[in-house]
Amino acid sequence: MANPRVFISFDFDHNVTQKHLFVGQSKNSKTPFSIEDWSSKSSLPQDQWESLIKTKIGKCNMLIVLCGKTMASATGVSKEIAMAKEKDVPVFGVYVDGANTTSNLPSGLQRNRTIAWDWDKIAAAIDQLMGEGKNK
C-alpha cells in the first residue's frame, strides 16, 4: 500500500515555522506517510478557499492538526477539521510551539486525539487512523 496522504492544518499566523519543521522532519523519520503542502498560496474569497481546501482534504487519508498555543484564534483550522469530518477523513493533533495538555484546542479536535511531537507516537496514531474513516 502507498504511504498515507496527510493534510496538515496549522495556524498560519503563528505556527508556519513549526509546520516547516514538522514537514522537514517527517521526510527523515521512519513514519510512513507523505505530506502534501496544499495550503492556499494566496488569499482567496472565503467561498473559493473553502471549496479548494475541502477538495484537497477529500484527497487525503487523514488530517494532522499542529496545535500551538494560540489555537483558539485559528478559525481556519476549526473549519478544516469540520471539512475533514464531513469528508470522513480522520483527524488527530500534535502539540507544537510549547503547547500541551492544558492549551486550548481548536473546535472539533478531541483532547484524547492530540499527542506530543514524538515520531513513534505519530507513527502509532497514523497506523490507528488508517483503520478508520474512509481508509477502511
Secondary structure, DSSP 8 states (H G I E B T S, - for coil): ----EEEEE--TTT-HHHHHHHHHHHHHSS---EEE----SS---HHHHHHHHHHHHHTSSEEEEEE-TTGGG-HHHHHHHHHHHHTT--EEEEE-TT--TTS---TT--GGGEE-S-HHHHHHHHHHHTTSGGG-
